[in-house]
Amino acid sequence: MSPAGFFILGLLANVSGTFLSSVMFFRLPMIPMLLSLSAASLSGGLGGLIAFRIIKAINKQGDANEK
């Protein structure tokens, strides 16, 4: 999977969780919810990129152990 795929999946995971908790528990008005979703999308996307780098390092290490 490409880095963009990890970015999008991380973004979707964070945004969906933030949206559900904002609606269910906090009942935020529209503007604070949009700000919260924006922050969630940024942190989720960056987390997806970090996950990509970790997976890449693990796969690289596994390839080195097979040789």
N, C-alpha and C positions, 0 to 999 in steps of 0.2 A: 504494500500500500504506500502511496506517496505521502509526503509531508502535508500536502493540502487535504488529503483525506483525514489524517489525524487531526488537523486543525479544525475541520468542519465537524468531525465527530465529537471532539472536546467541546466545541462551541455549542452544539446541539444539546449535549448532556447538561452542561451548566445552565443554559438558558431555560431548558424545560424544568429543571429542578428549582431554579430561582422563581420562575413564573408560578409553579404550583405552590411553593411555600408563600409567595407574595399574596396569592389569591386566597389560599386556605387559612393561613395563620395571621398574616399581617394586614390584609385587606388594604393594601396601599392604593392611594389615588393614582391616576394615570401618569402624571409627570414623574413622581418618585419611582413608580414601577419601571418606566422607560429608562431612567437613569440606572436603576438596579440591573435591568436586563442588559444594558450597554456594558456595565462593568463585568457582568457575568460572561458576556460573549468574549470580551477581551481576555479575561483570565482563563476561560475554557479553551480558547484557541491557543494561547501560549502554553497551557498545560498539555494540549495535544501535541504541540511541537516538541516539548520536553519528553513526552512519552515516545515520540518517534525516535529521538536521539538515543533514549535508553534502549529501545528495542533494537536499533541499529548496532549499538555497542554490544548487546548481549549476543546477537547473531554473529557479529564479528569475532567475539570471544569463542563462541561455539565452533566456528569454522577453524580457528587456530588450534583448538583442542583435538580436532579430528585428524590433523596432519601429523 
